[in-house]
Structure formats: structure tokens, C-alpha cells
Amino acid sequence: MTTHDTRATADVPEMPAPRVREFAAHSIGGGLALLLGLVGLLGGAGLIVSATAVSGAGGKAALIIGGILVVLASFLAMAGLNMVAPGEARVVQLFGRYRGTIRQDGLRWVNPLTSRTRISTRVRNHETAVLKVNDAYGNPIELAAVVVWRVEDTAQATFEVDDYIEFVSTQTEAAVRHIAIEYPYDAHEEDGLSLRGNAEEITEKLAVELHARVEAAGVQIIESRFTHLAYAPEIASAMLQRQQAGAVVAARKQIVEGAVGMVESALTRIAERDLVELDSERKAAMVSNLMVVLCGDRSAQPVLNTGTLYQ
């Protein structure tokens, strides 16, 4: 494990253990509850209407009061109905205590005295703004990332953090900034990790850190990617020149290695076929001429020697 890896693992924040976890709330099918509620409303209305046919004041008052109570009870019972759409859940609370989560879609009925908070369990994405930070070498860079996530534990998302959407947004920006300052944009060492050269490895580290940061909110990180990565405008031109110089050096190195191999092959074949006897000075002149021809940027101009090599 490299120094960067050890440091990045050590800096992953440790969030507090969750005090509450999701479990299924006790609920029944809402169709039956709706039917009973409608029957109760009709029954109560019937009692009130039938009171008009009663001549006694006591009997009439009893029917009216009974009808009103039945109607109120029906309304109260129907208040426990919940319409749950696919990709949504209801967090149920009774007098401040968590009583479970309804994830089954459709019409459901729970205790009408409870409060139900709607929470989306659909897949979402969050894209950070373009952030300007300094990399591991102190160079100012710009980067942005997109995170695909969803709520996995509705109880933690509701009770462990104040606003889970804002929490994910803030922690994503913090993780992106932390990863950016841990690694350079371009690594000077061959085996060193860099933001530009090791995008897959850095993305995996970003996902691990994001998971550690948002796990307390009951959020699952599905994917995270860098969407923008570049040097800051004030040093972009200088870094471009450095990259171009590095490319030129690498190309020249490859050309010289190829030329040396060709010269070596030429000398070997001449010696094997015994075409001409070459002393050390003639070999040096031949190597010099071949290297000029093979490594030069322009076509070589021949120089005719009318004498001998030693004159």
C-alpha cells in the first residue's frame, strides 16, 4: 500500500453509529378500510336522517348524537389511509416515536393517530459545481463530479440527519475536495497515482470515501464519476507547455532507441558479410552519419568527399 493509500484510508471520517434503523410498519390493505369508512359514513348519515321520523325528543337526540359520532369515527378512521406510489415510502411516527416504514405501494391503512412522512426511494444524481482546489503538488486545478445515489434506510435518512439531500450534497463536495488534495493532477513518478492518469482507481477511492461519509444518513452510493478535470486557467498554458515538452522528449527517446538499434544491426550485417573492413575511426564516422540521418528533423544533405577519410 502506498503512502497516499494509507493517508486516504486514515482520513476517512468515522460517523456515529445510527440510533434507529428501518423496519416495516404494521399496516393493512387500504381497500377494506376505505369500504368500512364509507359504510360508516352512510350509516351515520342514515341515523341522522332517521331521527326526523322519531317523535320523542329523547330518541331523536340519541339518533342524531349517535349518527354524528359514527360519522366522526368514520372520518377519523379514513384519515389513516395512505396512497403510496412506486419508488416512495412513508415513515410512520406515533407521538414522536418511530413506528416503522411503509414501502408497499398502493392504498395502505395505518393508525390514524400517527404522522406519516413521505420520502422518495428513487435513484437520484447530484452533480457538484466546478470546484477550484490545489492538488498534492500545490497546483490549482478545477474538477467536478456526479454522484448517483438513493435512500436505502428511510429511518436513518429521516432521524439521523437534519436534511439528507443537503447532507449528501455537502459531503460529496467535501469528499471531492479531499481526494483532489491527496493526489496530483499528473504524477511525476512512474508508479505514482494521479487524477488524470489513474481515473478508475481514484474514482473507486472517491466512492469508498463517499460511502463512509453518507452511510449515517442511510444513503447508498451507486456510482461516482469525475465530470470535469483541468488545470486552473492561470497555469493551464504553462502546464500545456510542460506536457508538450514531455511528449517531445518521449518521442525523441523512442527515435534514438530505434536509431541505435538500426545502426547496431547495420554494423553487424556489414561485419558478417565482410563487405568492407572498418577500423574504429571509420565505425565512428559511420555511426555519426547514420545517427544524423535517422534522428534529424530534416532530410540530410549529402557531403561528397573527393579524397580519403584521412585527408
Secondary structure, DSSP 8 states (H G I E B T S, - for coil): --HHHHHHHHTS------S----B---EEHHHHHHHHHHHHHHHHHHHHHGGG--SHHHHHHHHHHHHHHHHHHHHHHTTEEEE-TTEEEEEEETTEEEEEE-S-EEEE--TTSEEEEEE-S-EEEE---EEEE-TTS-EEEEEEEEEEEES-HHHHHHTSS-HHHHHHHHHHHHHHHHHHHS-SS-SSTT---TTT-HHHHHHHHHHHHHHHHGGGTEEEEEEEEEEEEE-HHHHHHHHHHHHHHHHHHHHHHHHHHHHHHHHHHHHHHHHHT-S---HHHHHHHHHHHHHHHH-SS-------SS-TT-
